[in-house]
Amino acid sequence: MSKRSVLVVAHTGRPEAVRSAQLVTERLTAAGIAVRVLPGEADDIGCAGVHVMPGAAAAAEDAEVVMVLGGDGTLLRAADLTRGSGTPLLGVNLGHVGFLAEAERDDLAATVDRVVERRYDVEERMTVDVTARRNGEVLGTTWALNEASIEKAERERMLEVVAEIDGRPLSNWGCDGVVCATPTGSTAYAFSAGGPVVWPEVEAMLVVPISAHSLFARPLVVSPRSLVAVEVLADGPRAVLWCDGRRTLDLPPGARVEVRRGAEPVRLARLHLTPFTDRLVTKFGLPVTGWRGRVRQPAHPSPPADGGAPDGQRG
């Protein structure tokens, strides 16, 4: 049997993340699990006995799990590393909201123990595949876990776009941009732009105009089988495509961005089967004072064994 290995990815710009990575590395190594680190992070983590990967491309190949120490941005960076390998990501939140993270910094030692004991579940999250074209020519292809956003590239000019769903034009918008999001991304950029929160198990895509000057500019929830396209008008300003706030592509006037359900999901390791409602309340600090839960009905008195009236009701 091959030796178990775990890839550790950390936001090494934060001292707390470096200390956390060192603790994780020491505990995993003591349990006989090989620890991998990325070449750009090895010197900052500085632990003996770790395997420094020659490059990021194959860092997650054959790893059992990727432990991600940081915020949602660090986890999105780690998702790039697992593209194609399907290695599950286990996030430990060292940032602010940390919606994608499964554990908090105070649970770090217990989280490592769960990994050592293989006591975690894995769930799949929908992604989107994105293709940009102009006059039929492919400008680029990419993907996103949270969202693909088409945004104005010139601050002083409004972006002019037309949205299309399943091959049919929907509406023109003069706007700052359009967000095409997954359910996972519904609590990220799409939420800030006024989109709805979608439970992760709901399969759908969101289309959310940003600051649109239009009578019909409400957020849309469309089928996961739909093809969503956003065309930058040929006589308008240029735009820019952002995917998960990480991957970017310049869009000239006349460009067309097509967004469809991704062929490869992202796999997240889960330690707790916490209802998504509870996660929302905790992460956003939502007020639930006064909640009483389901009111229990009083139990009905059992009829007497002889079939007569209950005690105290006999004639």
VEXDREN-2710 file (C-alpha; in Angstrom, 1 decimal):
% VEXDREN-2710
k/r/px/py/pz
1/MET/0.0/0.0/0.0
2/SER/1.4/3.4/-1.0
3/LYS/2.0/5.9/1.8
4/ARG/-0.7/8.4/2.6
5/SER/0.0/12.0/1.7
6/VAL/-1.7/15.3/2.3
7/LEU/-1.0/18.6/0.5
8/VAL/-0.9/21.6/2.8
9/VAL/-1.7/25.0/1.2
10/ALA/-1.4/28.2/3.3
11/HIS/-1.8/31.9/3.0
12/THR/1.9/32.4/4.0
13/GLY/1.5/36.2/4.0
14/ARG/-0.3/35.8/7.4
15/PRO/1.9/34.8/10.3
16/GLU/-1.1/32.9/11.8
17/ALA/-1.4/30.8/8.7
18/VAL/2.3/29.9/8.8
19/ARG/2.1/28.8/12.5
20/SER/-1.0/26.8/11.6
21/ALA/0.8/25.1/8.7
22/GLN/3.6/24.2/11.0
23/LEU/1.3/22.7/13.5
24/VAL/-0.6/20.7/10.8
25/THR/2.7/19.5/9.3
26/GLU/4.1/18.3/12.6
27/ARG/0.9/16.4/13.6
28/LEU/0.5/14.8/10.2
29/THR/4.1/13.8/10.1
30/ALA/3.9/12.3/13.6
31/ALA/1.0/10.2/12.4
32/GLY/3.0/8.8/9.6
33/ILE/1.4/10.8/6.8
34/ALA/3.6/12.4/4.2
35/VAL/3.2/16.2/3.9
36/ARG/3.5/18.0/0.6
37/VAL/3.9/21.8/0.3
38/LEU/4.1/24.1/-2.7
39/PRO/7.6/25.3/-3.7
40/GLY/6.6/29.0/-3.1
41/GLU/5.5/28.2/0.5
42/ALA/8.2/25.8/1.6
43/ASP/10.6/28.4/2.9
44/ASP/7.9/30.2/4.9
45/ILE/6.6/27.1/6.5
46/GLY/10.1/25.8/7.1
47/CYS/9.3/22.3/8.6
48/ALA/11.7/19.5/8.3
49/GLY/10.7/16.3/6.5
50/VAL/8.1/17.9/4.2
51/HIS/8.0/17.0/0.5
52/VAL/8.5/20.2/-1.6
53/MET/6.7/19.6/-4.9
54/PRO/8.6/20.5/-8.0
55/GLY/5.7/22.5/-9.3
56/ALA/2.1/23.4/-8.6
57/ALA/0.6/21.6/-11.5
58/ALA/0.8/18.1/-10.1
59/ALA/1.0/18.9/-6.4
60/ALA/-2.4/17.4/-5.6
61/GLU/-2.0/14.3/-7.7
62/ASP/-2.6/11.1/-5.6
63/ALA/-2.9/13.2/-2.4
64/GLU/-5.6/12.1/0.0
65/VAL/-6.8/15.6/0.8
66/VAL/-5.7/19.2/0.5
67/MET/-5.7/21.1/3.8
68/VAL/-6.2/24.8/3.1
69/LEU/-5.2/27.3/5.8
70/GLY/-6.6/30.8/5.1
71/GLY/-9.7/32.4/3.8
72/ASP/-12.0/31.7/0.8
73/GLY/-9.4/33.2/-1.5
74/THR/-6.8/30.7/-0.5
75/LEU/-9.3/27.8/-1.0
76/LEU/-10.2/29.1/-4.5
77/ARG/-6.4/29.1/-5.2
78/ALA/-6.2/25.5/-4.0
79/ALA/-9.2/24.6/-6.2
80/ASP/-7.0/25.4/-9.2
81/LEU/-4.4/22.8/-7.9
82/THR/-7.0/20.1/-7.7
83/ARG/-8.5/20.7/-11.2
84/GLY/-8.4/17.4/-12.9
85/SER/-7.3/15.3/-9.9
86/GLY/-10.6/15.5/-7.9
87/THR/-8.7/15.7/-4.6
88/PRO/-11.0/17.0/-1.9
89/LEU/-10.3/20.3/-0.3
90/LEU/-10.6/20.8/3.5
91/GLY/-10.6/24.5/4.4
92/VAL/-9.6/25.9/7.8
93/ASN/-10.8/29.5/8.1
94/LEU/-8.2/32.0/9.1
95/GLY/-9.9/34.8/7.3
96/HIS/-13.1/36.6/7.9
97/VAL/-16.3/35.0/6.7
98/GLY/-14.8/31.8/5.3
99/PHE/-17.9/30.4/3.7
100/LEU/-16.1/27.6/1.9
101/ALA/-14.1/26.6/5.0
102/GLU/-15.2/23.6/7.1
103/ALA/-13.3/24.3/10.3
104/GLU/-12.2/27.3/12.4
105/ARG/-8.8/28.1/13.7
106/ASP/-9.7/26.9/17.2
107/ASP/-10.5/23.4/15.9
108/LEU/-7.2/23.0/14.1
109/ALA/-5.8/20.1/16.1
110/ALA/-9.1/18.2/16.1
111/THR/-9.3/18.8/12.4
112/VAL/-5.9/17.2/11.8
113/ASP/-7.0/14.2/13.9
114/ARG/-10.1/13.8/11.8
115/VAL/-7.9/13.7/8.7
116/VAL/-5.6/11.1/10.3
117/GLU/-8.6/8.9/11.2
118/ARG/-10.2/9.5/7.8
119/ARG/-13.4/10.7/9.5
120/TYR/-14.8/13.1/7.0
121/ASP/-17.3/13.1/4.2
122/VAL/-16.8/14.5/0.7
123/GLU/-19.4/16.5/-1.3
124/GLU/-19.3/17.8/-4.8
125/ARG/-19.9/21.4/-5.7
126/MET/-21.1/22.5/-9.2
127/THR/-18.7/24.6/-11.3
128/VAL/-19.1/26.5/-14.6
129/ASP/-17.1/26.3/-17.8
130/VAL/-16.5/29.6/-19.5
131/THR/-15.7/30.3/-23.2
132/ALA/-15.0/33.7/-24.6
133/ARG/-15.4/34.3/-28.4
134/ARG/-15.3/37.1/-30.9
135/ASN/-16.6/36.6/-34.4
136/GLY/-16.5/32.8/-33.9
137/GLU/-12.8/32.9/-32.8
138/VAL/-12.1/31.5/-29.3
139/LEU/-10.4/34.1/-27.2
140/GLY/-10.0/31.8/-24.2
141/THR/-11.5/29.1/-22.1
142/THR/-11.6/28.9/-18.3
143/TRP/-13.8/27.8/-15.4
144/ALA/-15.1/28.9/-12.0
145/LEU/-16.3/27.5/-8.7
146/ASN/-18.0/30.7/-7.5
147/GLU/-18.7/32.9/-10.5
148/ALA/-17.7/34.3/-13.9
149/SER/-18.2/38.1/-14.1
150/ILE/-18.2/40.3/-17.1
151/GLU/-17.3/43.8/-15.9
152/LYS/-16.6/47.2/-17.4
153/ALA/-12.9/47.8/-18.0
154/GLU/-13.2/51.6/-18.1
155/ARG/-14.4/53.3/-14.9
156/GLU/-15.9/56.3/-16.7
157/ARG/-18.0/54.4/-19.2
158/MET/-21.0/52.1/-18.6
159/LEU/-20.8/48.6/-20.1
160/GLU/-23.4/47.8/-22.8
161/VAL/-24.3/44.1/-23.0
162/VAL/-27.1/41.8/-24.1
163/ALA/-27.9/38.7/-22.2
164/GLU/-29.0/35.4/-23.9
165/ILE/-30.5/32.3/-22.4
166/ASP/-30.6/29.0/-24.3
167/GLY/-30.0/30.7/-27.7
168/ARG/-32.7/33.4/-27.2
169/PRO/-32.0/37.1/-26.4
170/LEU/-33.3/38.2/-23.1
171/SER/-32.5/41.9/-22.5
172/ASN/-30.0/44.7/-23.1
173/TRP/-28.4/46.2/-20.0
174/GLY/-26.4/49.3/-19.5
175/CYS/-24.5/48.2/-16.4
176/ASP/-21.3/47.8/-14.4
177/GLY/-21.3/44.1/-15.3
178/VAL/-23.0/40.8/-15.1
179/VAL/-22.3/37.9/-12.6
180/CYS/-22.9/34.3/-13.7
181/ALA/-22.7/32.3/-10.5
182/THR/-23.1/28.8/-9.1
183/PRO/-25.0/28.0/-5.9
184/THR/-21.7/28.0/-4.1
185/GLY/-21.0/31.5/-5.4
186/SER/-24.4/32.7/-4.4
187/THR/-23.0/33.9/-1.1
188/ALA/-20.0/35.6/-2.7
189/TYR/-19.9/38.3/-5.4
190/ALA/-23.5/37.5/-6.6
191/PHE/-24.8/38.1/-3.1
192/SER/-23.0/41.5/-2.9
193/ALA/-24.6/42.4/-6.3
194/GLY/-28.1/41.7/-4.9
195/GLY/-28.5/38.1/-6.0
196/PRO/-30.4/35.4/-4.0
197/VAL/-28.8/32.9/-1.6
198/VAL/-29.1/29.4/-3.2
199/TRP/-28.7/26.2/-1.1
200/PRO/-25.7/24.2/-2.3
201/GLU/-27.8/21.1/-3.2
202/VAL/-29.9/23.1/-5.6
203/GLU/-28.6/22.7/-9.1
204/ALA/-28.9/26.0/-10.9
205/MET/-27.1/29.0/-12.4
206/LEU/-27.5/32.6/-11.3
207/VAL/-27.4/35.6/-13.6
208/VAL/-27.1/38.9/-11.7
209/PRO/-26.7/42.3/-13.4
210/ILE/-24.5/44.8/-11.5
211/SER/-26.0/48.3/-11.2
212/ALA/-28.0/47.9/-14.3
213/HIS/-30.0/50.9/-15.8
214/SER/-33.0/48.9/-17.0
215/LEU/-36.6/48.2/-16.0
216/PHE/-35.9/44.5/-16.2
217/ALA/-32.7/43.8/-14.3
218/ARG/-33.7/41.4/-11.6
219/PRO/-31.4/38.5/-10.7
220/LEU/-32.3/35.3/-12.6
221/VAL/-32.1/31.6/-11.6
222/VAL/-31.9/29.4/-14.6
223/SER/-31.6/25.7/-15.2
224/PRO/-28.2/24.0/-14.8
225/ARG/-28.7/22.7/-18.3
226/SER/-29.0/26.2/-19.7
227/LEU/-26.4/28.0/-21.8
228/VAL/-26.0/31.6/-20.6
229/ALA/-24.3/34.0/-22.9
230/VAL/-23.4/37.7/-22.4
231/GLU/-22.4/39.7/-25.5
232/VAL/-20.5/43.0/-25.2
233/LEU/-22.0/45.3/-27.8
234/ALA/-19.7/46.0/-30.7
235/ASP/-20.2/49.8/-30.5
236/GLY/-19.6/50.0/-26.8
237/PRO/-16.5/50.0/-24.5
238/ARG/-14.3/47.0/-23.8
239/ALA/-14.9/44.7/-20.9
240/VAL/-13.0/42.2/-18.7
241/LEU/-13.8/38.7/-17.7
242/TRP/-13.0/37.6/-14.1
243/CYS/-13.4/34.0/-12.8
244/ASP/-13.4/33.5/-9.1
245/GLY/-11.5/36.9/-8.8
246/ARG/-8.4/35.0/-10.0
247/ARG/-8.4/34.3/-13.7
248/THR/-8.9/37.2/-16.0
249/LEU/-9.3/37.8/-19.8
250/ASP/-9.7/41.1/-21.7
251/LEU/-12.9/41.3/-23.8
252/PRO/-12.9/43.6/-26.8
253/PRO/-16.1/45.1/-28.1
254/GLY/-18.2/42.4/-29.8
255/ALA/-16.9/39.7/-27.5
256/ARG/-19.3/36.9/-26.4
257/VAL/-19.0/35.0/-23.1
258/GLU/-20.7/31.6/-22.8
259/VAL/-21.3/30.0/-19.4
260/ARG/-22.5/26.5/-18.9
261/ARG/-22.4/23.9/-16.2
262/GLY/-18.9/22.6/-15.6
263/ALA/-17.8/19.2/-16.6
264/GLU/-15.7/18.8/-13.4
265/PRO/-17.1/19.5/-10.0
266/VAL/-15.0/20.6/-7.0
267/ARG/-14.9/18.2/-4.1
268/LEU/-15.0/19.5/-0.6
269/ALA/-14.2/17.5/2.5
270/ARG/-16.8/17.9/5.3
271/LEU/-16.3/17.2/9.0
272/HIS/-19.8/18.2/10.1
273/LEU/-23.1/17.6/8.4
274/THR/-24.2/21.1/9.5
275/PRO/-27.4/22.3/7.8
276/PHE/-26.8/25.1/5.4
277/THR/-29.2/27.3/7.3
278/ASP/-27.0/27.1/10.4
279/ARG/-24.0/27.9/8.3
280/LEU/-25.7/31.1/7.0
281/VAL/-26.7/32.1/10.6
282/THR/-23.2/31.6/11.9
283/LYS/-21.2/33.1/9.0
284/PHE/-23.5/36.2/8.6
285/GLY/-24.3/36.6/12.3
286/LEU/-28.0/36.6/11.5
287/PRO/-30.4/37.4/14.4
288/VAL/-32.6/34.5/15.4
289/THR/-33.7/35.7/18.8
290/GLY/-37.3/34.7/19.5
291/TRP/-37.2/31.5/17.5
292/ARG/-39.0/28.7/19.4
293/GLY/-38.8/25.9/16.8
294/ARG/-41.7/23.6/16.0
295/VAL/-44.4/23.8/18.6
296/ARG/-45.0/20.3/19.9
297/GLN/-48.7/19.3/20.2
298/PRO/-49.8/17.9/23.6
299/ALA/-50.0/14.2/23.7
300/HIS/-53.6/12.9/23.4
301/PRO/-54.7/10.8/26.4
302/SER/-54.7/7.1/25.7
303/PRO/-58.1/5.3/25.8
304/PRO/-58.5/2.9/28.6
305/ALA/-57.9/-0.8/28.0
306/ASP/-61.6/-1.6/28.3
307/GLY/-62.5/0.7/25.5
308/GLY/-64.5/3.0/27.8
309/ALA/-64.0/6.8/28.3
310/PRO/-60.7/8.1/29.6
311/ASP/-60.3/8.4/33.4
312/GLY/-62.3/11.3/34.8
313/GLN/-64.7/11.3/31.9
314/ARG/-66.8/8.2/32.8
315/GLY/-70.4/8.6/33.6
END
